[in-house]
Amino acid sequence: MNPALKNTFLFAFVGLLLVGTGMVQGWNSALFILNMGLVSAIMALGVNLQWGFAGLFNIGVMGFVALGGLAAVLIGMPPVGEAWSAGGISILAGLALGVATVIAVVMFRKRTAGRVQTFGTIAILILGFVIYRAVFDGGVNAVESVNPASTGYLGGLNIFGPHQTADGLPLPDYFILLAWPMGGVLAAGAAWIIGKTALGLRSDYLAIATLGIAEIIIAVLKNEDWLARGVKNVNGLPRPVPYEVTLQNDPGFIARAASFGLDPVAASTIYTKLCYTVLFAIVLLVILWLSQTALKSPWGRMMRAIRDNETAAAAMGKNVTARHLQIFVLGSAICGIAGAMMTTLDGQLTPGTYQPLRFTFLVWVMVIVGGSGNNFGAVLGGILIWWLWVQVEPLGLGLMNLLSSGLEDGSALKDRMIESAAYMRLLTMGLVLLIVLRFSPRGLIPER
């Protein structure tokens, strides 16, 4: 089959799956799957940039996604004035002392050698750590004691919100859109620090290092309440799209919904999800266009040459380590943008839901099934695999109910079959991965 025709058929098939979901389960369900599929496709593009272009095995994706979620809180939420007054300055001073300690160690080691360097470094680190903790811990305790049931953290930078109508109904807050590029910046900064220390490792050690660092990032988000409330979560993030309750009180919207034969409540949720779909599709198309432009450029050809044979590329004068760091930062930045988008869609930051190994595996399945090294394959895999991830469990439950319909209620076998439906997701992901690797080892849309 002609590759262009085949690719068109594959995307049309995914579109039919979404349309079928809307017709059977409702358009709210279909749009939810589509929106998360678009976000997943952006994550898959970031991983494809690292693995498909450069061969970097990064399984710490969720760490960078979590940093994007943190950016949504830091940008979107209003500052907590009482917390800042209680200990905000002490926290900032403590962080500045920590950075100053690191800089002092670096400068000292450049100017000394031998035992003086060793003992001096230890002394500076110990002294700096003691001073840092003394200042920082006091500020943290003060901030976290400020109304911990609802705040207990510093808040964000959104001094303009919340926006409301004259009747007190919420309005969209477009300031939150700044969190999406800021999520990319936070993830890129973390990736640069990680890359400077870990990219010299062999691929399997790099995978272990990135997974461990992702766990560290998520552990910090869970335990540092002053930053984003930890496991108590941050709720009520502003949204860049209209609120359902506001639409339901708008006579003009009610009239338009009635003209389509829709209930105002159902119409408002569909309209809100469609607004998210438009925003996410724009971001995806921009990143896809940039990725395709990079792939076809001399830079893209150089990255694939490094991926295929690092020794030969180095012999031609290419700085392999610098290029690896560059693409590692770019791919992580894309994952950070996707993380900020996902948190904005959810309306809350829940650090406990970031499970590095489980969801990193899911993103990798998207890239491998779609086609490693092909940006369109990553997009296809992101939407298709997310549809399967959402639909497999209810479909599996229906299948188990059908297969066990002849058994007596309360029988151990019937109960066990129904309970096993919860594991259909992982079973299906593994099965899909095996089938694709057997019959199309390079993915559904392979690299050209």
Protein Blocks (a to p, Z undefined) as FASTA:
>chain_A
ZZklmmmmmmmmmmmmmmmmmmmnopklmmmmmmmmmmmmmmmmmmmmmmmmnopacfkl
mmmmmmmmmmmmmmmpccdfklmmmmmmmmmmmmmmmmmmmmmmmmmmmmgghjllmmmm
mmmmmmmmmmmmmmmmmmmmmmmmgokllnopnbiablkbccddfkopacddfklmmmmm
mmmmmmmmmmmmmmmmmmmpcfklmmmmmmmmmmmmmmmmmmmmmlnopanopghiacfb
dcfklmmmmmklmmmmmmnopafklmmmmmmmmmmmmmmmmmmmmmmmmmmmmmmmmklm
mmmmmmmommlmmmnopafklmmmmmmmmmmmmmmmmmmmmmmmnopacfklmcfklmmm
mmmmmmmmnoghiaklmmmmmmmmmmmmmmmmmmmmmmmmmmmmmpcehiaklmmmmmmm
mmmmmmmmmmmmmmmmmmmmnojbdcZZ
